[in-house]
């Protein structure tokens, strides 16, 4: 996660809680002025240089029709202008792509930084798949909106206007004709594009149904045979295939109609140009073109239809991205968790005249409708061992989340050494709390990384000491590369992973050890081994555990019942 968070964006996010896509783009432009200016310059160059070759060709054709020799430098100029135009066109595509990548990189960095500052309640309300979709699919639509949308549409629109301007300058009659025809061509293009895209969408949905039908059939094959539903499943599959075929056929039909129409219209325009160029009298005077001019205008006409078609697709890309932009803006504008107190740099082990941990008339619920518990009061003294017991859903694990500052109480206070738990900075929490969950969460890295969690402040000796404390050191040394062995599920048993979780929790020598149902899924032998490790890890620490049942480890613990709020 750290690699995806650019420092600059992280710092900005701390000070700007109302960030959105527009502000991200502004930041990118302000921080990349030279790239922005270069992009504008290359787009302008691509438009201007695209106008030169037909003008040079006009001069060459006029010389040939006048039976004059074409100078070598003029011919070289024509080929050189074509090359330069091609280079600028390629440069335009590269810069637009780079700008889009810059936007998406900055946006993902902003979103990653935002993710770190969201309250735990946000992750309760939103499924991981939804959040992932925002980071992947929605950001990709924004990339497409810039690379194949806004910027490209702007460039294509300027190119069309420039070409129409040159045609009008060369021949007012043909210019007026093109000005009238171009909107009609655009309207027709958009009509066909919508029909084709609709058919393609129908086809994708049908293909998705086909793809889902196959594993569904395989997974239920016994039931299908038992219930004699083979014919039904076959017919269902055939229906999906037929739906896909009809959609594909419709898309191909629209495409086959559109292309000949464009060719026919462009041919008619070219024919009109040729006729008017060969006409005399007032007609030729009105259109005012020579053979060379006619050839140049024909070249310009051929350059109009491609960007005209591109604009239609670019509009479609922008429209498709609107929903993604809305979701991203909503994500970036989510309220952040309460600000911590940066002045808290050291937490006393034994505060004066007050309990070490104090739940002072705490009420809390994950939503406004359902209160998990109300007016909860208890204290835990420094060095004390306490176990919370109660039914499933009573709120035992929620007490840990409040204590860790992941949630803020609706009413009352959660105090650690006299300070509000949700105000303690994250870097201090790591020194204060060691949290062991019911299941171990493997991260990508080595065995050492599983304990240190890539914290450079945790030395290798601390990692080793933590592993020795839980009785895992010798097992790690038997691995191929010891502590540098890549961590995989296959290298340890479930019990060993739980020991690794305890080692992770105690590596920073925390003052408080939080144990959340850590033996719930273990067999009796593994449970005993884990409990022995816990006894060693608990020495000299305040221990708070959550359990459905009591066992030997909790014999010396003070028991607090959660559910009836008795103490």
N, C-alpha and C positions, 0 to 999 in steps of 0.2 A: 504493500500500500504506500510506503514511503516514497518509492520511486516515481509514483504517479503524481505526487504533490510538488509542484514547483514552488520554491520559497516565496517568490514574488506574489503569486496568487494567494498563497496561504496568508501572507501578511495583509493583503488587501481585504480578504474575506473577514479578517478579524475586526476591521474598522468599518466595513461596509456591509450592513446586514440586509440591504435592499438591492442586492445585485440582481441583474437579469442579463439576458442575452445581449441586449443593446449596450449595456455598460461594458460587457466583456469585449465586444467588438471595438468600442471606443478605446478601451485600454490597449488592445492589440495595435490599433492604428497609432495611438500616441507613443507606444513603446517600440514600434517598428515603422518609424516615419520614412526611413530610406527605402524599405521594401514597398511601402504603400506608394511612394512617389515613383519608384521604378515600375511598379505594376501599371500605374496610370500612364506613364511615359510609353511603355511597350504597347498597351492597348491603343493609345493614340497613334503610335507608329504603325501598328498593324492596319489601322483604318486608312491612314494617309497613303502608305505604300501600296495598299490594294488598289488605289485609284490610278497609279502611275502607268502600269503596263498597257492598259487599253489606250491611254493617251499617246504613248510612244508608238503603239501599233497603228493608231490613226495616222500619224505622220508618215510611217513607212508605207502604208497602203496608198495614201495620197500621192506619194512620190512615184510609186509603181504605176498607178493609173495615169500619171502624167508622163510616163515613160522616162523617168529620171532615175539616175543611179542612187541606190540607198547607201549612204556613208557607213563605213565600218563601225565608227564610234556610235552611230544611232542603233545599229543592230546589237552591238555589245551592251548599249544602254538598256535595250528591251530585255535581253536575257538577264542582265544584272538586276533590273527592277523586279523581275520575276523571282530571282533568288532572294533578294532582300525582303520582298513581300512574304515569301515562304518562311524565312527566318523569323520575321516579326510575328507571323501567325503561330509558329511553334513556340516562340518566347511567350506569347500571350497565353497559350494553353498551360505552359509551365508555371507562369506567375500566378494565374488564377488558381491552379491546383495548390501551389505553395501557400497562397493566401487562405484558401479553404482549410488546409492542414493546420495552419497557424491558428485559425479560429477554433477548430475542433480541439487542438492541443490545449489552448488556453481555456476553453470551455470545460474540458474534462478535468483539468487542473483545478479550476474553480469549483467544480462539482465535488471533486475528491476532498478538497479543503472544507467545503460546506458539510460533507458527510461526517467529518470529524467533530463538528460543532452542533450536530443535531441531537436533541434529547432522545433518550431511550424510548420514550412514548411514540416517536415517529416510526421506529422499527417494529413496534407492536401493531400499529395501525396499517402498515404497508408490508406486503409480501416481498421477500427477497427478489422474486422473479420480476416484479414490477419495477423495483429500484434498478436492477440489472438492465432491464429494457430501456430505461431512461439513459443509462450510461452508454449503451451500445446502439440500439435502434434509433432512439430519438436524436442522439448526437450525430449519427450517420446521416439522418435526414437533413440536419442543419448543414453538414458538410456538402451534401448534394445541393442544398438551397444556395450556397455560395458559389461552388465550383460549376454547377450546371444550372444555376438559377439566376440570382440577382445580377452578379457581375457579368456573366456571359450574356444575359438578356440585354443589359445596358450596352455592352460592346456590339452585339448584333444589331440593336436598334440604331445606334450611331452609324454603323456601317451602311445600313439600308438608307438612312436619311442622307448620308454623304453621296451614295450612288445616285439616288433620285435627284439630289441637288446638281450633280455633274450632268446628268442626262437633261435636266431642265435647262441648264446653262447652254448645252450644246444644241438642244432643239426644244423650244417651248411646247410645240405640239406633242412630240413624243413624251416629253416630261409630264405634261398634263395627263396624257393617256396612262402612263405608268403610275402616277399619283392616284388615279381613279381605280386602276386595276389592282394595285398592291393591297388595299384594305379588303377587297373582295377575295383575293387569293388567300389572305390571312384568315378570313372568316371560314372559307372552305377548308383550309388546312386544319384549323382548330376543330371543325365539325368532324372531319375524318379521324383526327387524332383521338378525340373523345370516344368515338365509336370503337376504334381499335383498342384503346386502353381498357374500355369496359369489357370487351371480349377477352382480352388478355387476363384481366382480373378474374372473370368468370372461369377461365381455363385454369388459373392457379388454384382457385378454390376447389375445382373439380379434381385436379391432380392431388391436392392435399387430402381430399376424401378417399381417393384411390390408395394413396400411401398409408393412410390410417386404417383403411379397411383390411389390408393384408396382415399386419400384426394382430389386429382384432380377431381375424379369422383363425390365425395360428394359435393365439392365446386361448381361444374358446373352442378349439377343434373337437375336443371330447364332448363338450356340451352340444355342439352342432350335430355331431353324429348320433348322440344319444337321443336328442329331440327331433331328429330327422329334418333339420333346417338347411340342408345342403343347397337345395334349389333356391331358397330365399336368399342365401348369401351370394350365390352365383349371379342371381338376377340383380341384386344390389350392386355388385361389382360391375356388371355390364351397364347398368344405368349410369354409374359414375364415369365409365369410359366413354359412353355415348355423349354425356354432357360435356366432357372435355373435347371430344371430337367436334361437336357442333360449335363450341366457342372458338376453337382453332380455325375451323373452316370459315367462320364469320370474320375473324381477324384477317385471314388471308384474302378474303373477298374484298374487304374494305381497302386493303393495301394494293390489291391488283387493280381496283377501280381508280384509286387516287393517283398512282404513278402515271398512267396514260393521260389522265386529265391535265396534270401538270405539264407533261410533255406536249400535249396538244395546245395548251394555252401559250406556252413559251414559243412553240413553232408558229402560232398565229401572230404573235408579237413580232417575231423575227421576219415573217413574211410581210407584215405591214411596213416594217422598217425598210426592207429591201424594195418594196413597191414605191414607197415615198422617196427613197433615195434615187430611184430611176425616173421619177416623175418630173415634169417640168412645170413652168408657169407658177401660178399662185400657190399650188400645193407644195412644190419644192421650196418656194419662198417662205411659206408658213412653217414647214418642218425644218427647213434650212440645214440640210445635211448633205455631205458629200459621201462618196463611197467609203472613204476612210472613217468618217464620222459614224456611218452606219455600222461598220465592222466594230468600232469601239463601243457603240451602244449595245450591239448584240453581246459583246463580251460582258458589259455591265449587267445586262438583263440576266445572263446566266449566273451572275454573282448575287442576285437578289433572292432567288428562290431558296437557296440553302439556309441563309440566316433567318429567312421568313419561317421556314419549317422548324428551325432550332428554337425560335422564340416561343412557338406553340408548346414544345416540350419543356422549355424552361419555365413557362408559366405553370405548367402541370407540376413540375418539381417544387415550385414555390408553394402552390396550393397543398401539395402532399405534406410539406414540411410544417404547415401552420399548426397542426395539432401537436406535433413534436415540440415546436417552439413554445407553445402554451404550457405543455407539461414541464418543460425545462424551467420556464419562468416560475411556475408554481413551486417547483423544487427549490430553486435558488432563493425564493422569498419565504420559505418555511421559517417559522420562528426558531431561533437557536436556543440551546440550553442556557440556563442562568450563568452569568459570568462568575468565574472563580475569583478569589482574592489573591492576587499575585504577591501580596505582602506576607502571606503565610509561607515561611521558609523552613520552619522547624516546629515540630509538634512535641510537646512535653509528654513524657511517658506517664508521669503521675501529676496531673494538674492539681492546683491548690483549691481546696474547699468545694470540690464538685466531682461527680462521678466521671470515670473515664469515658464511658459511653452512656448516653441518656436519650431515651425516647420519651419526649415530654408531650403527652396528650396528642399523639399523632393520629391523624385520620388520613386515609388514602384510598383511592380507587383509580383503576385504569381508564375509566370514563366517568362522565358526570352522573350516569344513571345508576351505576353499581359501586357501592362502597365496600372495599375489601375488608377493612377493619376501621374502627373509630375509637378515639380516645385511648389509644394504646400507650401504656406507660411501663417502662422497666429501665433498670440501670445495670450496667456491667462494670465492675471495678477492674483496675489494672491487674493483670496476672490471673484473673478469674477464668474458669472454664464453664461455659453455659451451653446447654442444648435446647433448641426449640423443637417441640413435638406438636403434632396436630394432624388433622385430616388433610387429604389432598385438596388443594385450592383454598386453604385457610389463609395463606399469605406468608408462609415461612420463608420461601426464597425471595419474596418481595422485600422482606426486612433487610436482606443483604443488599439488594439494589438501592434501597433508600440509604443504607449505611455507606455504600460506595459512591453515593451522590449521583447515580444514574437517573434517579427520579427525585423530585422534590415533594414533600408532604403537602396535602391539600390544607391541612390544619396542623398546628403544633410544630415542634422542632425536633430534628435529629442532630444531636450534638456529639462530637468526638473531641475530647479534651477541651470542652467549652466552646468549640467552633462548629458552625453549621457544616454538616457533611458535604452539602452540594456547593460550598464555597472553597473547599480545599482543592488546590491545583492538582492536575493529573500527575505531575512529576512527584509530588509529595505523597499522593495516594499509593504509588508503587512502592515507596519506602515504608508506608504505614500498614498497608493491607497485603496479605498473601491469600489469594482466593483459589480454592480447589473445587472444581465443578464435578458434577456427576459423571461426565464423560470428558475424555481428553480431546482437545482440539489441536490436531496436527497442522503445523505450518510448513511451507516449502523451505527446506534447508537441511542442515546437518542435525545430529543428535544434540550437539552443543547449542545450536540455535533454538532447539525446542525448550531449553532451560533459560537461556539468556534473552530470547526473543529479540535478538539483534541489538540489544542494549550494550553500547560500547563501554558503559560505566561498570558493567558486570565483568569482572576478570575471569580468566580461565580457572584460577584457583577457587573462586566462589562457585563456579559451575561444578567443579570436582567435589568441593566440600558438600554442596547440596546433594549430589548424587551419592556420596558416601553416607550422608545422614539418613537417606531413605533406603540404603542397601542396594543400590543399583550400579555402583561404580564398577564392580568386578564384571558384571554382565556386559556393560558397555565396552570394557577393555577386550572382551572376546570377539567383538565385531571386527570386520575387516580393517577399517580405518579408525577404530576407537570412537572418540568423540566427534571426529570429522566424517563419520559414515553418514551418507544421505539417509534421512529419516523416511521410512516407509512403514506401512501397516504391518508388513510381514516380519519385521525385525524384532518386534516385541509382542508379548502376550497382552491381554486386556489388563491383567493385574500389574504388569510392568509399566504399561502406559499410565496407569493410575499413580504408580510410584513416581513416574516422570512428572506428572502433574503436580505432585507434592513438592518435588525438587524445584520445579519452576516457581512455585509459590514462595518458597523459603530462600531462594537465591539472593534476594536483596535484604535478607535479615529483617523481615517485617515485624512490627510490634504486635499486630493483630492477625490471627489465622482464622480464615472463614472457610468452613467445610460444608459443602452443599450435597448431602445424600451421596457421599463418595463411595459407599460400599453397597449401594442398592442393587447393582447388577453383577456382583461378584460371588463366586462360590465360596464355601466355608474356608478352604485352605488359603485361597488368595485373600479373602477378607482378613484372616488372622495376620497375614504378612503385611497388609496395608495398615492395619491397626497398630502393629508394632512400630512401623515407620512413623505413624502419626504421633505415638507416644514420644518418640525421640524428637520429632519436629515441634512438638508442643511445649517443650521445656523452655521456661522463661518467657512465654508469650501469653497474651490474652487469646483465648480460643472460644470461638462461637461456632456451633455446628447446628445443622438442620437434619432431622431424621424422622422417618416414619415409625421407627421402632428403636428401643433402647438395647444396647449391647454392652459388653465388658468395658469398652473404651469410655463409655459415658457414666460409669458408676460413680465417679468422683465429680461429675458435673452437676451444676444447679439446673434443674429442669424448669422450663417455662412453657406452659401450655398456650398454644395459639389456636384461637377459634372461639373460646368462651372468654378470652382476655383475662383469665385468672393468672395469678403470679405464683 
